[in-house]
Amino acid sequence: MARTGDRPTTPGRGRRADAARNAGLLLSAARELFEEHGPEVALDDIARRAGVGNATLYRHFPTRGDLLVAVYAEEVAALCERGAALLREPSAVEALFDWLDGFVVHVATKGPLALAGTESRNERRTELFDRWHESMRSTAEALLLRAQEDGAVRSDLAVGDLLALTGAAAVAGADASHARRLLRILRHGMAV
């Protein structure tokens, strides 16, 4: 049996497979602990939960910021992948609001993670935020356009307006549940 770092490897499994597995374990553990305790959780706790040594953690993520960025980038990618899948749903308007529901929860709960992962590098922060925002905006735009083409939402509604209103609900909500309620009010209006 060959050894890779501090873990034995089985024949046929190379260093890359172990490295990818360890990175996945670290990201999963970090995501769980960030949700439980916030982005300032001890890195030793993340390595312990992942079942790897500290050296493995630092080999994959040299700084706390690198780990935070990787976790948040996965969150954004998952949200956008969900949007792409929803484009195949039969009801364009339900697909749009299903995605907006996930978006409002994302904004309501992931802001501190995004800020913590990028606050020390202004240039990198701008680049990352621009890339993340553009991917979410593109996803929302595709869903909105489909709903507009179906005649399910106003044709004069711009994606920027839609995201601003949804983001406002996320920020104004006391928690994710309240933000979702505010989004439902936006969707259905206040009329009886």
N, C-alpha and C positions, 0 to 999 in steps of 0.2 A: 504494500500500500504506500503510495507516494504521500508526501506531506506538502501542503500549501500553507505557508504562514504558520498559524497555530492550530490548524485543523487538518486532519488526515483527509485525503481525497481517494475516491475509489477509482480503479482503472477505468479509462474511457471518459472520465470527467476531468477536464482541464482546469487550470487556474482561472480562466475567464468565467466558467460556469459558477465556480465558487464565489468569485468576486461579484458577479451579478446577483447571486442568491444573497450574499451578505449585504449588498447595497439595498436590495429589496427588503430584507429583514430590518435594516436600520431605518429605512423610510417608513415602514409600517409601524415600528415601535415609536418613532418620533411623532408621527401623526397622532397616534393614540395618546401619548403622554402630553403633547401640546394641547389636545382637546381636554384632557383631564386637569392639567396644571398650568397651562399657558406656555408661551414660548421661552420662558426663563428656566424651564426644568433643567436639572443637572444632566450634562452630557453622559456622565457615568451611568445614570439611571437608564438612559436610552440604550447604551451599549449592553447593559445588563439585561434589559427586557428583550433585546434582539438576540441575546445569547452569543454575543461576540465580545472580543476584548476591545479595550480602549484604542489600541493601536490600529485595529481594523476600522473603527469609527473614523479616526483621524486620517487614515489612508484614503478613505472615500470622501470625507468631508472635513478638510483641514480646519475650518472655522465653524462656529455656530451659525454665522450668516450663510455659509454655503449649504448647511443642512436645512435651515429655514427656507431658503430660496428653492431648494430641491423639493421640499414638501409642498410649498405653495404652488410651484409650477405644476406639480402633479394634480393639485386640486383644480387649477384652471384647465388643465388638459382634460380631466374627467368631466368637467362641466361642459366643455366644448364638444367632447365626444358624445355626451348625452344629447346635445343639441343636434348633432349630425344624425344620430339614430332617430330622433324625433321627427326629422324631415320625412321619414318613411311612414309615419303614423297616418291613418286615414283622415283624421280631423286636424286641419291646419291650425284652427284656433285653439283647440285643446293642446296641440303640440307646443304652440307658442306659450301658452300660459303654464303649461307643465314646466317648460324650461325657465320661464320667468320666476316660477316658484323656487326652483333650485338656485337661480341667480340671487333672489332676494335673501335666501338663507345664507348663501355664500358671502354676500356683502355684509350681512348682519353679524356673521360669526368669524370670518377669516381676515378681516381688516387688520387686527393686531398682528397676526402672523405675517401678512405681507409687509407691513411696516417694520416689524422687528427684523425681518430678513434682509432689508435693503437700506436701513436708515443710516448706515455709516459710509456709504459710497454713493454720493450724489449722482455722478455720471452713470454708474451702473443702475442705480435706482430708476432714473429716467428711462433708460433703455429697456429695462425689464418691465416697468409699469406700462410703457408704450406698447411693448409686444403683448403683454397680458391683456391690456385693454383692447387692443386691436383684434385679438383672437376672439374675445367675448363679444365685441361689437359685430364682427363678421358673422358669428353664430346667430346672434339676435337678429341681424339684418336678413339673413336667409329665412329664418322662421317667420319674421314679420312680412316679408315680401310674399311668401307663400300664402299666409293668412289674408293679405290684402288681395291677392289674385283670386282667392276664393270668395271675396266679398264679405269676409267674416269680421274684419276690422276696418276702421276708417282709412281711406286711401291717402289722406293728407297727414297721417301720423308718421313722423320721422323716427328713425331708430334712436337718434340722440335724445328725442323727447321721451320715448318709451323707457330708455335706460335711466334717464334723469329721474323720471317719476318712480321707477322701481327702486333705484338707489336711494331716493328720498324716503321711501317707505322703509327700507332697510335701516337707514340711519335714525329715523324718527321712532321706529319700533323699540319698545322696552327690551325685547328679546326676539329671537327668531320666530317664535310663534306669533307674536304681535305683529311683526313685519309681514308675515304671511297673511294675516287678517287684513292689514292695510292694503296689501296687493289685491286681495279679493274685493275690497271696497272700490279700489281703482278700476278693477275689471267690470264690476256690475253697476257702479255708480251709487248714488245715494237715494235715488228715487225709489218709491215703494212699488 
